[in-house]
Each structure stands twice: as structure tokens, then as C-alpha cells.
Amino acid sequence: RHSLQGGEVRLVAMASGVADTAGGPLGWTKCRRRQLLVPAALAIAAATVAAPAAASAFAAAASSPPRAAGSGLQPAEGLGAGGATGSFGVPTGASSALPSSAAVAALASAAGAGLAVRHRSQRTKGSGRGSAATRVRAVQTPYPQGVYDPVAAAAYFQTRPLAVVVRSLQLLTELGGFGAKLFIDKQTGSSEANAVTRGGELTGMLTRLGPTFIKIGQAASIRADLLPPAYLVSLQELQDRVPSFPTEKADEIIEAELGLAVGELFVKISEKPIASASLGQVYRATMRDGPEVAVKVQRPGMEDIVALDLYLLRVGADPLQWFLRVTNSGVNSDLVGVIDTWGEGFVGELDYRKEAQNARDFQKAIEETPLRGAVFAPPVIASCSSAKVLTTEWVDGERLELSTAEDVTKLCFVAMTTYLTMLLETGTLHADPHPGNLLRASDGRLCILDWGLVTTLSKDFHVAYIEHIAHLVSGDYEPVPSDLVRLGFVPEGKEQDVINSDVVKVLADVYGQWSGGGGAKAVDIQALFNGIQGLSDRYGNIFRVPPYFFYIARTFVVLEGIGLSNDPNYSVISECLPYVSQRMLSDKDPGIARALRSFVYGAQKDSPTRLLDPERIENLTRGMSSYTSATSGLNVQQNPAKEVARLTDQLSEMLLRDIEEAGLEGSSSSTSPTRRPTPLQDLVLDEVAKVAGAAARRAVWSLPFFREREGPRPRILAPDEQDHKALDTLSRLVEKLSPRAETLLDQLRVLPLQEQQEVAMEVLQRLWQYREDAFRVGGRLMAKLVAQGLRRAQEDLAAAGR
């Protein structure tokens, strides 16, 4: 219910609850009925966004001084309903205080007239009264620098109050009306019966509302664990079947951007677009020099449309956050920050030159990883690309979630590993992984399309996140409060509040539920919301969701949705293990070394009596094996000798090869680098020395001379409780790893004798290359054994002195 009173817009909205917008910019809140999930959230969002925006627009119009009689209209370029560009002005003599009916009538009249004409903003020319008055030139574009700028956008739309009001009323009408239908369905018990109809209505509504809402619908379209099937079927049309704009207009854009007629650029080009998405549409063409290409052309007027929606979202962020708080939603995020972060990426998508560079950067980075034979981005044709036209080589393939090939499960794993590599290694994350952007290429590789939306993460973040995962997996909860500060979830200085709260317990419980598989169905969502809300009630703003996390969440939501469609027991956390395992075993960063120790020792990682956890070691080796298998090249059949040689190199690099560091400037060692063991080598040497010492003491102590000797016996030669524990741990570890080793040996035994000989020769040749490293590592082992003996002798002497 809304009314106009003295230029103020008031809105009263009621709904039964709001829910997860599946990766949209406004986060997620609880909903009692799954059927109202996304639509209810959209309705509430529209209500809270549109009301203050409309109020602000009317206030701006009311505060403007009346124009002099006879001065006429002063048009300003703006955005009208339905994405049209029009000019809006206030009629001569219009009162600053508009009654309700007059305001609506004036709005409709001005908007209708404005949508019919398009002007260039300029100073009003002419003579007569008022012609000498100073008039401000309207801003030409909401983003003058071509990048997201909320201040410039606010100035742009504050001079266009009618455009703001028209869009606000469109949101209220569309989303409010749909929300009312859902409410009636719920009250009458007809939600399930009307699901197909409502799904179609939701898709049509999101399409009419434009790119911002289409993006939200795309993210929601694969959440089989959150939305009814009828909604999913309809929303999937938003992936690549958004209504297209006329091809004639696309031709005009191509020619204006590239400077040549379409016929001069391409031998042939499809008459109609083969796919149409939220920001543009794609044509299949053949270049004059031969290769087939995909030509993506941006929709006209995109910048104004996107800018207005982002402006409205930003205006409505504060009242929306208040609504989420009073409805006990559990959301405690900086919504303005979230919208700004999302806006930076969204506006960045409008410049296809950035998208082209993102794709090139990804391909260059991935070539330096083991994934180089498994995943790629389509090569860009630079000569036929610009800010609004992007041409790439054509890729034959099918959408990953629709493929029936036998390797789809493996490709899902490759997709997850690729995104983890981007998130935790290369630092540039593809943040738009909806199913339409993930293809199984005809050669069996994974192809990732659409690089317009990416987010960048620092190296410090990579290390901090891996440490955080290791702490949660191993039950090493003491460092978690500091992790949350480093990752931006908890304000600095609030660590003690986290320690005094049950934040860590809630996180550990959620991790445990998600790692069991089954997506959100396996999570007690109500208990999760209650736990977060309880933390907010007791400790205030102790826990917040940083803006970057919404990109990460969106990525994992989409990949989990694809995984669940292929396997109902799919687990995102379990799929993360192989990548995290190989990073902890192979990365030489000190932070990763800490993560490795936390993972294998748990909370006892700093204790001198720490012991390995055999199950975690088995998980590490299994994860490393899975990673190696998945990234060794999907269609490359290597002979066994070469494959074993590669594995030998990999293990030798991790266990024998040192980290080299340049000497200090000006020192005598400046020309000869210093060496230190890798984190894995150091850990293995500690454990080997511990087990070797224990085994030696047990063997010596079992000799008759010591067994039959009476009186005090030297402790340095006596096995103690820690020795027994170390040997027992070794026994359990061998038991865990033996089946895997036996499988590998069985694979080698079935090879012909000649191939077995080739394998043996390759292994010996590779190990010979590491002979100097092996001698150096052997020396370190002897040093650790001597130090261990001296420490025990010192303890013996101290005990004798007492």
C-alpha cells in the first residue's frame, strides 16, 4: 500500500518470509516454505528498494525551484520504463507539493511523453524570460570513467527523478504482484498445483525486469535442493534463451564498433542469434580468413539499465538491512558493500575488452598448472573485438549438466578443481559459472565461457583460506577466531568475543553437515539461522559476511547444483580435498606449512609429543592421488613408464628438493643461495627420526644383555610411552596405505616384462638426478637422530640428578 502525502512516498509491505536468492547481491534469509524461496525475497527486496528510491526522487523534484514562466521544458537524458531512453522534465508552473492523484497523473503523463522522444543533453537556447539564467548541463552517462562509480551514478539519477520513479513503480508492480500471488497460493494450499504456472510467471517477470534480475534467476535456476522442479525448468530458460533484440540493431553495433560492414568481416553469419543472454546475444560466423567464430554483441542501452538498478539497490540497502534485522533473518552483512562489490563486477562486464583480457589471463595462468591439459577458455580474435563486440574461436561441445558422456563426473571434479585453483592460486576468480558457461568440449576438455565477471583475491587471502580449511578439518579450533579476522568475517579486535561465543562451534557444525553431502538438504537450515541470530543478539556485530564472499558463495552454489544434478550425494567440501591436499603437500609457503602441520597433527601441532593422525594422512594421499589423476590430461594416454617417471619427479620434488633463497645483499653469501627443507620434507624427517629412534631402542632393549640386566638401566636406550605410540601410529598408517600401494604394484605387475623394465629404468634415472638432494636429506635425518639422542641423554642426566 503506498500513498503520496506532501511529496513523501510511504510503503507498507507484508510477507511471510524471505529466502535465499541463490547468489544474488542481497544475500539470503529464512523462509518457512520452499515454494516462496526466491520470489518472496525478490518481492521484499523490491518493496524496500523502491520505496526510499521513489521518496528520494519526489523529494528531489519537490525541492527544485519552479521554472520561470515561458521557459519551457529542460530535457535531460535518462532511462524510462522497459529500458527505453527518454527525456523527462517538470511542466512549467508545476507545484512542488503534489497531491496523490495529481502526482501519479503527472508522472504517467511526463513519463509517456518522455519515452517517446530522445534528446542530447544541452543548455537551453533561446531568448525571453529565464534565458539568461544559469542552467546546469546534465551528466551524459552514469559512469563517466567507464567503471562502477556510485557517486557519479547518484548525481546522474538525482537529475532524473521521473526515471527513478518509473523504474521503482515497475519493480513494485511486478514483484509485489507476484509476491501477492504466492501469498494467496500459500493461504489456499494451492502452491504445488500452481507451481508450473508460477514458474513461468517468475521467468517472464525476471525477463521483463532486465539484466539485474535475470542474473539472479540464472543463479537460482540450478538449485534443485532449494526450488521446486517446476520453477527450475522454467528458470533454466534464462541461461541462454533470453528474448533477443533485432539482428539489424546488432549489425549496426558491429559496424559502429569495428568500422567495417558485417559482410566485409565475415563470409557468413547466422541470420538469428544462436544464444541470447542477459547482457548480449551470440551469432555463429565464419571469418574471411577461414576459422569459425562466435560473435557476442552487447544489448543497446545496457549501461543506463544496469546503472539504474544498482542505484536503486544501493538506495534501498539500508531499509532492507533494517527489514532483515527485525524479521530475525540472521543476515548481518554490509549490504552497501556487497552491492558495490557486485556493481564493480557487473559494470565491468559491460566492457568486452576487459572480458577478452580476463580470458587471456586465465589461459596463461592455467598453462602453468597441472590443469593445462584439462580446461581452457576460447581464444579471443582481437581484430574483431571491441568494447561492445567480442569474437572468439568457435568451440564444439555441449553444456556440462546436459551431457551424457561417461566422463561428466570427472569433468565436474575438474570444474571444482579449476575454480579452487583460481580462488586459491592464480587469484582471479571467474564469478559467473552458471551452467550455460560450462561446456564439455568435443575433445573431452572443460571449456569455460563468459569471462566478463571476475573478482581478484590477494596471495595473503589464498594462504589464510587454506589455513582456515585445515583448522576446521582437523578440529584445531584455537586459531579460527584469528582466521575469521584475516578473512574479513570478524572485525579486528573482536577475537576475544569470538572465543567467548559459540561462533566456532556453529561453523564446525555447518562444515560437518555440508561435508556429508546432499547440499542444503543435509543442513539444518533453521538451526543454522537460529545459531547465527543468537550470536547477533548476544554479541552484536561480531560476525559479518565480507562482500567478496558472495562471489565465492555464488561459484560454489552453482558448482554444487551441477554436482547434485549428477550425484545426489555430491559434496562440495569433499571435492575440495584433492586440491587442498596437493597444495598442502607441494606448496612451500610458510603459511601452507602451518596448514599442513595443523591438518596432520590437529591441536597438538606445537607439542613435542605430537603424533600423526593416520586417517588424515590417508585423506591427504588419497586427495593427492585424485588430483593427479584428474589433472594429468583427460584424453592423453601416456605409457606407464612416462607416467611413473612423472610421479617419481613429483614425489622427489616434494621430499628431496630444497627451497633455495637468495643470500642477503652485501653479505658473503649473497652469491650462493641458502637452502632449507620443504615443509613436507621437514615433517617427514621429524616422523622418520621419531620412528627410527623408537624402533632402534626397542630392538636394543630386546637384546638379552639389557633384558637380563638388574638395577637401573640407561633411559637413553629404553623405549618409553611415546616410542610405543609412535610405533603404533606407524603400524596403523601402514595398514591404511597398504591397499593403495598394493593396487599400484598390481597395475605394474600386469605390464609386459619389457614395459616393467622401462618403468624400472625411468625410476632409477629420475632418482639418480636427485642423488645430491638425497645425500643432503640423509644428513638432515642423521642430525635429527643425534639431536634426539642428546635430548634423551640430557633428560637422563636431569632425572639422575633428582
N, C-alpha and C positions, 0 to 999 in steps of 0.2 A: 504494500500500500504506500503510495507516495503522493505527496501534495506539495504545492508551491505556495509558500507564505512569505511575502516580503522578499522575494528573491532567494529564499533558502529552500533547498531540496531536502526532505526528510524521508527516510526509508525505514520501514519495519519489515523484517523478513523472519519467517519461522520455518524451520525444517526439523526433521527428526534426527539428523546427524550428518556428518561429512566424513569423507573417507579418502583413501589412497588414490591420488591422481596418477599413479604409476609413472613416477619420474618427472612429473610436471614441475614448474618452478615454485609452486606454493606448498610443497611438502605433502604430508599425509596426516589424516586424523581418523578417529574410530567411527565405525558405522555398524549399527546393530544388524542390518540386513544386507547381505552381499549384493542384492539386486539394486540397491541405491548407491552403490560404492562411488563410482566416478561421477555420475550425473548429479548426485546430491552435492558433491564437493564443488562442481562447476557452478551450480546454482547459487550456493552460498558465496563463492568467490565473486561471481558477477554482482551479487547484491552488495557486498561490502566494497567492491571496487567502483561500481557505477555511481553509487550514491554520493560519496565525497567528491568524485570527479565532476559530476553534474553540479553539485553545490558550488564547487570552486569555479566552474565555468560561469554560472549565473552571477556569482559574486563579482567575477572579473567584469562581466557585462554591465552589472549594476553600478560598479564604481567608476566606469568610464564617463567622462563628461559628455553632455549632449552636444551633437554637432550643430554648427550654425545652420540656420535655415537656408535652403538652396544649395548647400554644399554637396548634396547628392551622396551616393554610396561610395565607400572607400574599400574596394575589394582586397581581400588577402587570400593568397593561395592556401588551400587546406584540403583535408580529407573528408569526404562525405560518406554517407551510408553505402554499404555494399562495396567499399573500396574505390569509389569514383573520386576524382579530384575535382573540387569545385571551389567557388568563391562565396564567402559569406560576409554579410555586413549588417549593421543595425539601421533600419529605416530612419529617415530624417524625423527628428522630433520624438523618437521612441522614448517612452518613460523608463527611468531607471528602476522603478518599482513595478514589476509586472504581476497582476493578479493571476491566479492559476489558469483559468481558461484562456485568457489573453496571451499568457506566456506560451502555452502549448500551441495555440494557433499561430502566433508569431514565429515560433520555432519551425513548425511544419511549413509555413509559407516561405520563410527565408531559406530553409534547407532545400525545399523543392526548387526554388529559383536558383539557388547557388549551385546545385548539382547539374544544372543544365548548361552552365557556362564555365569556361576555364580561362583565367586571366594570368598574365605575368604580373607579379607584384611590382608596383612602381609608384612614384609620387604622383598625386592627383594634379593634372594640369588644368588650366583654365583660369578665368577671371571671375570677378564677383566676390560677394561676401565670403570670407573664410579662405580665399585662395592664397592669401599671404601667410596663413597660419602654418606653423611648423608641423610637419607630419612625419612620422617615423616609418622608414622603409621596412616592409615586412621581411622576415627571415626567409630565405629561399628554400632551405632544407632543414629538417630537424637535426641532421648530423653534418654540419659544415665540413668537418675534417674527415668524413667518411668512416668514422669509428663511433662506437656507442658513447654518447655524451648525454647523461640525464639532465644536466643543467641547460644545455642548448635546446634539448627537446622540450623541456618545461617552458622555456621562453617562446619557443615556436608555437606551442599549442595554447599558451595563455593568450595569444593574439587571435586565436581561432576558437572561441568558446562554443560556437554552434556545432563545429565538427566534433568537439568533445562530447557535447550533449547528445548529438545524434548517435554516436557510437555507444555511449552509455545506455541510452534507451534501447538500442538494438540488443545489447547484452542482457539488459533486464527483461526485455520481451521474450527473447529466445530461451535463455537459460531459466528464467523464472517460470515461464510457461511449461517447460519440460519438467522442471522440478515439481510443479504442481501435479502434473500427470502421474509422476512416480508416487507422490504422496497419496493420491487418490487410489492408485493401484494397491498400495500397501494397506490402506484402510479397508478396502473392499476385498482383500485377499486374492486379487487377480494379477499379481506381479508375474507369476510364472506363465499364465495364459497369454499375457500381453508382451512377453519378453521379445519375441521376434519383431513385433511392431515397434516396440520402444527402441530396440537395437537399430532398426532402420532410421527411426526418427532422430536418434542420437547422432548417427553418422551424417545424416543430412544437415542437422543443426551445426555440427562442428565444421562441416564443409562450408556452410554459409558464413560462419564467423571468421573464416580465414586462417592464415598460416599458423598463428599462435595456438589456436585451439586444435588445428589439425595435428600439430606436433604432439600435443597432449594425447589425442586419440591414438596416434601411432604407437606411443609408448604403452598405452593401455591394451592395445589390440592383441597382445600375445600373452597376457596374464591369465592363463587357464585356471590358476588356483585362486583368482580373485573375482573374475567376472563370469556370468552365465555364458554357456556356449553360444546362444543366440546373439548376444552382444558382440562376442569375439568375431563371429562370422561376418557381421556387418562392418565392424570397425576395421577389419583387415583390408577393406576397400580403400582405406586412407593411405595404405603403404605405397601404392603406385597407380591407383585408379581415381585420383582426384580429378574433377572435371577440368578439361583443358581450356586454354584460351585459343583464339583463332590462329591458324598457321600463317595467315597473311601478316598478322602482327609479329609473329616470331621471325618471319623473313625480314621485316623492317628492322627488328632489333639486331639480327645477324649482320645485315648490310651496314647499319649505322655503326656497329661496334668494330667490324672487321674491315670496312672500307671497300668491300667488293660485293658484287651481286652473288646471290646464292648459287646460281648456275656457273659462275666463274670459279667458285671454291670447290664445288662437288660435282662429280659426274652424275650422281643420282642421290636423292634424299627422299625419305618416306613422306608421303602426302600428309599423313596424320602422325601425331606423336605416338611412340610405342609405349611410353610411360608418362604419367603426369603426377607430380608430387606437390608438396605444399609451396615450394619456392619457385619451381620451374618445371619444364617438361623436356623430354628427350626424344630426339629423332635419330634414326639409323641412316647413315650416309656412307658414300664411297668417295674418298679423296681423288683428285685428278692424278696423283702420282701412285695410286693403287690401293692403299690399305683401307679396310672398313673401319669406321669410327662411330662413336656415339657423340651426338651434339646436344649439349644441355643449354637451354635458353631460359633466362630468368623471366618470370612474370612481370608485366609492366606495373609500375607504381608500388613496388614492394616496400621501398624504404618508408614511405608515408604510412602504409598499412601497419607494418611491424612497429614503427616508432610510436604510433598512437596507442596500440595495445600495451606496449611496455610502459608508456606514460601512465595509462590508466591503472595498470597493475601496481606501479610504484605509488601512485596517489592513494590507492586502496590498501596498501600494505599494512599501515598502522591499524586502521579499524579491523582489518581481517585478523591481525595478530591478537587484538583485543577479543574478537569473537572466539577465536580458537582457545584463548585462555579461559574465558568464562564458561565455555562448553566442556571444560576438562578434557581437551583433546590430547594433551600430552606433548604437543609441539612447542618447543622452546627454541626457535631459530630466529636469526636476524633476517627477516623476510626481505627488507630493503636490500641487504647484502646479497641474498640469494637471487633476487630479481636482477640486480646489477651484474652479478656474475653471469647469469643466464643471458642477459641482454648483450654483454660483450661478445659472447659466442654467437648468439643469434644474428646480431648485426654483422659480425664478421663473415657469416655465411653468405651475405649479400654480395660480397666481392669475390668473384670466382678466381681471381688471380691468387688470392690467399689460399683458396681451396687447392689450386694446382700446386702451389709450393708445399702445402701440407702433405699432399700425396707423394711428391718427390722426396721430401724429408723422411717420410715413413719408409719408403723403399730403400733409401740409402742407409737408414739406421738398421732396418731388418736384415740387410745383407751382411751385417757384422755379427749376427746371432745365428744359432743353430736352426732358426726358423726360415732361413733364406730359401730352402727348397720346398717349403710347405705353404707359404702365404705371400700375397702380393697385392699391390694397388695398380689399377690400369694405368699404363704410361700416358702422359699428357702430350698432346700435339700443340706445342707452344705457338706455332704460326697461325693457328685457327682458334686462339683463346683470348679472352679479354675479361673485363670486369663483369660482364653480363652474359658471356658466352664461354662455355668450357667444352673443349673437344678432346676426347681420349680414345685410345685404341679400343676396338670392339672386343668384348670378352664373351665367348660362347660358354653358356653354363645354365644352371638352374638355381632357384632360391634354396638355401640350405635346409630350411624347415619343411620344404615340399619334396626334397629329393628322396628317392627310394634306393639310392646306391648303398652298397654294403658298408662303405667307409664313412657314413654320415656320423656315427658315434665318434669315430676317431677325429673327424673334422670339427665336431663340437668341442672336443678336447683341445684341438689346435686353436680354435677360436678363443677359448678361455685363456690358453697359454699366451696367445698373441696379445690379448688385452692386458694380461698381467705384465708382460714384457714392456708394453707401452707405459703402463701405470707405474711400474717399479724399476724400470731400467732406462728406457730411452727418454722418458719424461714428457712425451707428447701423446696425449690420450685421445683417440677417436671417440667422440662423445655422442655419436648419433647411430648406434648399432641396431637400428630396427631391422626386422627380417628381410626387408627389401634391399638392404645394403650388404647382405652376406650371401655370397654365391658359392656354389660348388662348381668350379670351372670344369670344362670337359676333360682337362688333363689331370683331374683329381686334386688340384690345389684349391685352397681357400682364397677367394677374391673379396676384398673389402672395398665397397664403393662409397662415394659421397664423403669427401674429406673437408666439407665446409665448416663443421663444428668440431673443434678440438679444444682441449684445455692443457695447460702446461704445469708441470709439477717439478719441484726442485729435487736435487740429489739428497738433501737432508730429509725430505719427505720420504723418499724411497727407503732409506735406511730405517727411519723411525717406524714406518709402517710394517716392515718385515720384523723388526724387533717386537712390535706390538702383537703381531700374529704369533710369534714364538712364545711370548709370555702367556697369552691366552691358551694356546695349545698345551703348553707344559704345566699349566697351573701355577706358574710363577707370577703371582698377582701383586707382589710388592711394588714392582716398577710401573704398574699400569697407570696410577694417577699421573706420574710424570709423562708417560706416553701420551695420555689424553691432552695434556698441556701442549706438548710438542706438536701434536696433530691438530690443535685448534679446537678440540671439543670442550675443554675446560679453561676458563680464564686463568692467566698466570697469577699465582698467589693463592689459588683455591685448592691446592693439592691436599692440604690437611682436611678440608671439608670433604673431599672425595674419600679420603682414608676413613673419616668418621661416618661416612654414609655407606649405603649398600650399592653404589654405582657399579663397582667392580663385580659384585655378585650378579647383578642384573645382566651385565654384559656377558659374563661367563655362562649364565643360564641360556641367554639368547644364542650364543655361539654353539653351545651344546645341542640345542634343538635344531638349528639350521644345519649343523654338520651331520645330522641323522638323515637328511634327505627329505624330499617331498615338498620343498618350497615353503610358502607361508602356511600351507595346511598343517605342517608339522609344528608350527609355532603357536603357542597360546597367546594370541594377539591381545585379548582382553587383559590377561595378567601382565603382559609387557607394558601396555598403556597405563595400567594401574601403578606399576612399579615406577615408571618414569614420572607420572603425575605426583606420586608420593614423594619422589626426590625433589621435584619442583616446590611442592608445598612445604617441605621441611627445610630445604637449603636454598631456596630462591633460584637465581640463575646460575646454578652450579654446573649445569650441563647444557651445551648448545650444539647445534649442528652447523659446522662451518659451510660456507657457500659451495666450495669446491666439491664437497661430499655428495651433492646432488647429482653431479655428473657421474661420479663413481657409482652411486646407487643406481642411476639410470642404466648404466652399462651392465651392471650385474643383474638387474631386474630383467633386461632383455635377454641376456645370455641364459639366465636361469629359465626363462619362459621357453626358449627354444629347446633347452635340455630336457625340461619336463615334458614337452610335447613328444619327445623321442623316448624318454625313460621316466616313468612316474616316480622312481626313487632317486632321480638325479639330485646331486648335492653340490652346490657351488663351492662350499668350503672344501669338500673332498677333492674337487677338481683343481683347487688351488695348490694342493700339497705337492704335486710333481715340480711345478715351477719354483715354489718356495724352497723345496728340498735342494734342487740344483743350485739355487742362489746361495743357500747357507753352506753348501759343501764346496762351492767353487769360487765364491766371491772373496776377495782378500781385504775388503774394507773392515776397519776395526769394529764398526757398529754391527756388521754382519757376523763378525767373530763373537760378539757378545750374544747375538741372537742364537747362534749355533750352540754355545755353551748353555744358554737358558733352555733351549729345546731338548738337549740330551741329558742335562742334569737337573732341570727344574729349579725349585727354590734353593737347592743345595749347591748351586753352581760355584759359589765362592768358598765352600767349606773344603778343608784339606782331606776330609774323609768322604767326599762326594763319590757317587757311584753312577755308572751309566744306567739308563733305562733301556733294556733290550728291546721292548716294544717300539720305542721311539726310534731306535737305531734301525729296526726293521722297516718302519714307516719311511725313514729317510732313504734307505736303499731302494725300497720299492718305488718311492716317488721319483728318485733319480733315474731308475730304470725306465719308468713310464715316460718321463720327459725325453730321455734319449731315444726311445723307440718312436715317439710321436713326431719328433723334430728331425729325424735323420733323412727325411725326404720320402714323400708318400708314394712316388712311383719309381724311385731309383732302386734297382735291385743290385746291391753290392755283393761281391763274392765274399765268402766267410772270412778269408784271410784279411782282406782290407777292413772289414767291419771289426774284427777282433783287434787289429792293429790300431784302429781309431779309438776303441775303448781303452786299450793299453796306454795310448797317448793321454787320454783324458784322465785316467787314474794317476798316471805318473805326474802329470802337471799338478794335480791336487795334492799328492802325497810327497813328492820328491822335489819339485821345482820351488826355489825360494822366491821371496819377494825382494826385488832389488830397489834400493833407494839411493838417490844421488847423495854424494858427500856434501858436507857443509861448505859454503863458499869461503875461500881463504884458508881452509884447513888442509892439512897434509893429505887427507883422504878425499879431497874434492874431485880427483880424477878417477878414483876407484870406488864404485858404489858399495854401500853396505848391504848386507844380506840378513834377512830374518825369515823364520819359518812361516808358512801359511797358517791361518787359523786351524784348518783341518789337520795339517801335519803336526802342529803343536799339541792338539788334543789327542791324536792317535799316539804320539810318542809318550805322553803322560800315561795313557792307559796301558800301552805295551810295557813300559817300565814298571808300572804297578803290578801287572800280571806276571811279568818275568821275575820280578823280585819275590813275589808270593810263591810262585812255582819253585824257584830255587830254594827258598827257605823250607818249604815243605819237603822237597827232595833231600836236602841236607839233614833235616831233623828226623827223617825216616831211617837214616843210617844207624846200624847197631851201636856205634860208638856213642852217639848222642842219646839214643833211645835208652841205653842201659846205664848211662852215667847218673850218679847220685849227686845230690846237692844242687846249688844254684847253677843255672845254665845261662849262657850269654843271650840276652834278648835279641841282639842283632841277628842271630841265626834262628830265632824261634818264630814260627808263624803265629800271628795274632788274629783277632776277630776280623780286622779289616782285610787281612790276607784271605781268610776264608770267604768273606763276602765278595772280594774281587774275583776269586776263582769260581765261585758260584755264579756270578754275573757272566763271566766268560762262558761257562757251560750253557747257560740259558741263551746267550747270544748265538753260540754255535748252533744250538738246536733251532733257533729261529731262522738263521740264514742258510742252514744246510740244504733245505729243499730247493732254494733258489740256485745254489751252487751246483747241486746235482742236476737240475734242469739244464743249466748251461753246459755242463760236461756231457750230458746225454746228447745235446744238439751237436757237439763236436764229434762224439763217437760215431754218429751215423754218417759222417762225411767220408768220402773215399779216402784211402790212405794218402794219396798224393796231396789232397786238399788239407788233410791233417798236418802233413809235413810243411805245407805252405804256411799254415797258421802258426806252427811252432817257430818257423824261421822268422816270420814277421814279428812275433812277440819278442824273440831274442834280439833281433836287430833294433827294435824300439827301446828295449830295456838297456841295451848297450849304449845308446845315445844319452841315457840318463845316469851312466856309471859314476860320473863325478858327483852328481847330486846324491846318489845313493850312498857314497862314502861319507859325504858331509852329514847326511841324515843319520847314518850309523854312528858317527862320532857324537852327535847330539844325544842319541839313545844311551850310549855308554856314559856320557856326562850325567844324564838323569839318574842312571842306576847308581853311580858313585855318590851323587848327592843324596839319594835315598838312603844308601848305606851309612853315610856320615851322619845324617839326621837321626837314624835309629841308634847309632853308637852314642851320639850326644844324649839322646833320651835315656840310654842305658846308664851312662855315667851320672846323669842327674838323679836317676832312681837309686843308684848305689849310694850316692851322697846323702840321700834322705834316710 
